[in-house]
Amino acid sequence: GQAAARDQAAVEESADATDNVYETDDLLNMYWGLHYPSSGTKEGVTPILDHNNSPLHGLRFPQRVAELLCSLEPVRTNNRALDVGCAVGGSSFELAKSFDHVEAFDFSNNFIDAAKRLQSGEHVTFRIPVEGDIYKEVSVAHEPGFDPSVMQKVNFFQGDACSLSDYVDN
């Protein structure tokens, strides 16, 4: 996971960023699809291959985890949330619906840059695999009823979950 990727990055300082799987466009495309399953609707692309046993329980996973946390009614001392391993922000934006502020970080600069682009209002597209090496370019889409104002309650930054003490305010 993160520690292995961090250690690999330290050993291969001169290596190209694409040597780290977390920094590839292929992985970014997969995470866009996971975090924003409504993407592709306007292009006519379904979020998951349609068949009798489609694993629909996998859709909206980041959002469902955030919803679960909020349903547990945690004690709120400062009404802030921390999203460790936020990837491209699906869970972060869901948390922002219930909290005043969300600190969201991920080890991948690629993921954080992508989340910030979406947050800034940039029209973001990604590739969904259709068959073999055939892809369809689709626009990132939030779920129906999403309020864009919650996006401004999130602070995205690159960080290492193995070094959480580095981020503590003294």
N, C-alpha and C positions, 0 to 999 in steps of 0.2 A: 504494500500500500504506500502510504505517504512517506513513511520512514525510508523504505527501500528506494523510492524515487528520489528523495532528498539525498540519500547517501550516494546513489548513482550519479546525480548531478554534481556532487562535490568531487567525485573521482574523475569525472569526465568534463572538467570545466571548459575545455576548449571544444567540446562536441557541439554539433548543431542542435538547436532547441527541438527539432523534430525527432531526435533520437529518444526523447522522453515521450512515452505514449500519452501522457496527460496534456501534451502540447500539440497534438496532431489535429488536423481538421476532421479526420474520420471520427475520432472520439468526440470532438465538439459536436459534430452532426448527430451522433447518437444521443448525447446529453440534451441537445435541443429537443429532440423527439420525445425523450423521457419526461422532461420538465414541462413541455408545452404540447400535449397530445392533440390539441385542437388545431395545431398547425397543419396546413395542407388542405383544410376544409374548402377554402375558396378556390383552390386549384383542383379540387376533386380527388384528392389523394387521402385515403383512409389512414388513420394513425397506426393501424395494426392490420396485418393480413387477415382478411375475412375468411374464417372457416368455422366449422361447428364447435371446435374446442379452443377458440381464441382466448388467450390469457388476458382477458379484459381487466382482471384484478391488478394487473401491472400498470395500467394507465393511471395517471395522476398520483403516482406513488409519493413524490416529494410533497405534494399538496396534502395528501391524506395523512402523512406523518405529522405535518404542521397542525392540521386540524385535530388530530388525536391529542397532541400536546395541549392545545388550547381547551379541548373538551375535558381535560383532567383538572382544569381550573387551578393552575399552579399559583402559589403565593407570589404576589407581585410586590417587590420592594421598590423598584424604580420603573416598572412597566417597560423594560427593555428586554430584548431577546438576543441570544448569541446563536448564530447558525454556523457551526463548524463543518466545513466540507460542503459549502453551499453550491458548488458547481456553477450553473448558469442562472441561479436565482429563483427557481420555481417555488421552493419551500420558503425562501426569504420573503418573497412578495406575499405569500400566504400568511406568514407570521406577522407581517406589517399590517394586515387587516385587524389584528387583535392587540398589537403592541404599539406604543408610541414611537419606538425606535428599534431597529434591528442592525446589529453588527454582524456582517456576513463575510466569511473569508474561506478561501480555498488555496490549496497548494499550487494550482495551475494558473499561471498568468493568462493563458489563453481563455480559460473559463471566466476569470474575473474581467478581463477586457470585454468579452462578449456580453456579460451581464451588465456592465456599465454602458455599453452601446445601446442595449435594449432600454435600459433605464433612462438614457438621455433622449429617447424618442426616435432613435435611428430606425429606419426600416431594415430589419435583419432577415436574411434568407439563409436557408441551409438545404442540404441534400438528403432526401429520403430514398433509401434503396427500394427499387421496384422489383427488379429481377436480375440476378447475376450482377453484371457491371452496369446495369441501367439504373439511373437515378432521376429523380424529379426534384427540381428546385422549388421550394415552397417558402412562404413567409412565416416567420414566427408569429403565432397568434395566442393571445390569452383566452381564457375561458369566457363564455358569454357572461356579461354582468360584471366583468373585472373593472375596478375603479383605478385609473392610472395615477390618481393622487397618492395612493399607498406606496408607489414606487419610490417616492422621494423620502420615505421614512427609512430607507435602507442605505447603509454605508458598506460598500463592497471594497475589500482589500485583499491582496495576496498575502498569505501567511502559512505557517507551518503548525499543524495541530500538535506536533510533538514538542513544541516550544510555547505552550500557552502562557507560561509565566512571563514571557517577554512582552505580552500585551496587557498585563495588569497595570491599571493606573495606581500609582503609589500616592 
